[in-house]
Amino acid sequence: MLNSLLVAMTDLLCEYGRWGAGLPSCHGAFEPSVPQELVEELDEKESQVSD
């Protein structure tokens, strides 16, 4: 009895995790854009590495 209850609860938690995997978090879905200065800096570093 207890084992089947634990299995059912685990299954429920796993399903909830799969369902919520693509949803925004409860902390908010706001993701600020990356400042252009940082994008350019990263591009420069990547080009130096590939040279």
Backbone as a printed PyTorch tensor [residue, N CA C, xyz], in Angstrom:
tensor([[[  0.8300,  -1.1990,   0.0000],
         [  0.0000,   0.0000,   0.0000],
         [  0.8710,   1.2590,   0.0000]],

        [[  1.7960,   1.3450,   0.9500],
         [  2.6540,   2.5200,   1.0490],
         [  3.5340,   2.6520,  -0.1830]],

        [[  4.0400,   1.5100,  -0.6690],
         [  4.8940,   1.5260,  -1.8510],
         [  4.1310,   2.0640,  -3.0660]],

        [[  2.8940,   1.6330,  -3.2600],
         [  2.1110,   2.0950,  -4.4060],
         [  1.7790,   3.5850,  -4.2780]],

        [[  1.5960,   4.0580,  -3.0560],
         [  1.3410,   5.4800,  -2.8360],
         [  2.5840,   6.3080,  -3.1870]],

        [[  3.7570,   5.8420,  -2.7630],
         [  5.0010,   6.5470,  -3.0920],
         [  5.2620,   6.5490,  -4.5930]],

        [[  4.9770,   5.4400,  -5.2550],
         [  5.1490,   5.3690,  -6.7060],
         [  4.1960,   6.3470,  -7.3910]],

        [[  2.9710,   6.4110,  -6.9330],
         [  1.9870,   7.3280,  -7.5280],
         [  2.4160,   8.7810,  -7.3300]],

        [[  2.9210,   9.1070,  -6.1410],
         [  3.3690,  10.4780,  -5.8790],
         [  4.5850,  10.8240,  -6.7350]],

        [[  5.5070,   9.8840,  -6.8940],
         [  6.6870,  10.1090,  -7.7240],
         [  6.2830,  10.3170,  -9.1780]],

        [[  5.3740,   9.5000,  -9.6640],
         [  4.8840,   9.6560, -11.0380],
         [  4.2420,  11.0210, -11.2370]],

        [[  3.4550,  11.4450, -10.2560],
         [  2.7990,  12.7460, -10.3410],
         [  3.8260,  13.8770, -10.3990]],

        [[  4.8490,  13.8030,  -9.5610],
         [  5.8940,  14.8260,  -9.5620],
         [  6.6640,  14.8380, -10.8880]],

        [[  6.9360,  13.6660, -11.4300],
         [  7.6400,  13.5940, -12.7170],
         [  6.8030,  14.1950, -13.8350]],

        [[  5.5240,  13.8910, -13.8570],
         [  4.6420,  14.4650, -14.8710],
         [  4.5640,  15.9870, -14.7400]],

        [[  4.4910,  16.4700, -13.4970],
         [  4.4550,  17.9090, -13.2580],
         [  5.7440,  18.5610, -13.7680]],

        [[  6.8680,  17.9130, -13.5330],
         [  8.1460,  18.4350, -14.0180],
         [  8.2090,  18.4830, -15.5290]],

        [[  7.7050,  17.4620, -16.1870],
         [  7.6820,  17.4510, -17.6570],
         [  6.7480,  18.5280, -18.1920]],

        [[  5.5980,  18.6900, -17.5520],
         [  4.6330,  19.6950, -17.9940],
         [  5.1980,  21.0970, -17.8280]],

        [[  5.8750,  21.3460, -16.7060],
         [  6.3590,  22.6840, -16.4110],
         [  7.7110,  23.0170, -17.0080]],

        [[  8.3300,  22.0770, -17.6950],
         [  9.6850,  22.2940, -18.1930],
         [  9.7670,  23.4650, -19.1720]],

        [[  8.7510,  23.6850, -19.9700],
         [  8.8130,  24.7510, -20.9590],
         [  8.1650,  26.0500, -20.5250]],

        [[  7.6710,  26.1030, -19.3040],
         [  6.9670,  27.2890, -18.8360],
         [  7.9250,  28.2790, -18.1840]],

        [[  7.6000,  29.5590, -18.2090],
         [  8.4240,  30.5410, -17.4940],
         [  8.4440,  30.2270, -16.0030]],

        [[  9.5090,  30.5810, -15.3410],
         [  9.6070,  30.2900, -13.9150],
         [  8.6800,  31.2120, -13.1180]],

        [[  8.4810,  30.8570, -11.8700],
         [  7.6290,  31.6720, -11.0060],
         [  8.3320,  32.9700, -10.6180]],

        [[  9.6280,  33.0650, -10.9070],
         [ 10.3770,  34.2910, -10.6190],
         [ 10.2000,  35.3330, -11.7080]],

        [[  9.5670,  34.9420, -12.7920],
         [  9.3240,  35.8650, -13.8880],
         [  9.9820,  35.3950, -15.1650]],

        [[  9.4110,  35.8080, -16.2620],
         [  9.9060,  35.3710, -17.5610],
         [ 10.7250,  36.4660, -18.2330]],

        [[ 10.9940,  37.5450, -17.5310],
         [ 11.7170,  38.6530, -18.1310],
         [ 13.1930,  38.3230, -18.2760]],

        [[ 13.6910,  38.3940, -19.4870],
         [ 15.1180,  38.2200, -19.7450],
         [ 15.5870,  39.4430, -20.5150]],

        [[ 16.3640,  40.2860, -19.8790],
         [ 16.8100,  41.4920, -20.5770],
         [ 17.7310,  41.1180, -21.7380]],

        [[ 17.7120,  41.9550, -22.7540],
         [ 18.5880,  41.6990, -23.8930],
         [ 20.0350,  41.9980, -23.5070]],

        [[ 20.9420,  41.3410, -24.1970],
         [ 22.3670,  41.5230, -23.9260],
         [ 22.7990,  42.8580, -24.5230]],

        [[ 23.4860,  43.6970, -23.7470],
         [ 23.9360,  44.9770, -24.2740],
         [ 24.8560,  44.7850, -25.4880]],

        [[ 24.7060,  45.6510, -26.4570],
         [ 25.4630,  45.5480, -27.7040],
         [ 26.9760,  45.5330, -27.4470]],

        [[ 27.4290,  46.2730, -26.4580],
         [ 28.8580,  46.3140, -26.1310],
         [ 29.3810,  44.9190, -25.7790]],

        [[ 28.6030,  44.1580, -25.0260],
         [ 29.0200,  42.8100, -24.6510],
         [ 28.9840,  41.8610, -25.8500]],

        [[ 28.0040,  42.0490, -26.7160],
         [ 27.9220,  41.2230, -27.9200],
         [ 29.1450,  41.4580, -28.7940]],

        [[ 29.5230,  42.7110, -28.9780],
         [ 30.6920,  43.0310, -29.7940],
         [ 31.9670,  42.4800, -29.1570]],

        [[ 32.0580,  42.5770, -27.8360],
         [ 33.2390,  42.0640, -27.1380],
         [ 33.3570,  40.5520, -27.3300]],

        [[ 32.2480,  39.8480, -27.2350],
         [ 32.2650,  38.4070, -27.4290],
         [ 32.6400,  38.0670, -28.8700]],

        [[ 32.0930,  38.8130, -29.8260],
         [ 32.4280,  38.5710, -31.2260],
         [ 33.9200,  38.7530, -31.4700]],

        [[ 34.5140,  39.7730, -30.8510],
         [ 35.9490,  40.0050, -31.0090],
         [ 36.7590,  38.8470, -30.4300]],

        [[ 36.3800,  38.3880, -29.2610],
         [ 37.0900,  37.2750, -28.6260],
         [ 36.9700,  35.9950, -29.4420]],

        [[ 35.7850,  35.7510, -29.9650],
         [ 35.5870,  34.5440, -30.7760],
         [ 36.4030,  34.6090, -32.0660]],

        [[ 36.4910,  35.7900, -32.6580],
         [ 37.2750,  35.9030, -33.8990],
         [ 38.7600,  35.7420, -33.6170]],

        [[ 39.2260,  36.1720, -32.4600],
         [ 40.6430,  36.0050, -32.0910],
         [ 40.9590,  34.5310, -31.8800]],

        [[ 40.0260,  33.7930, -31.3150],
         [ 40.2500,  32.3780, -31.0530],
         [ 40.2780,  31.5980, -32.3700]],

        [[ 39.4190,  31.9640, -33.3010],
         [ 39.3270,  31.2190, -34.5590],
         [ 40.4730,  31.5620, -35.5170]],

        [[ 41.2050,  32.6560, -35.2760],
         [ 42.3190,  33.0300, -36.1620],
         [ 43.5250,  32.1710, -35.9700]]])
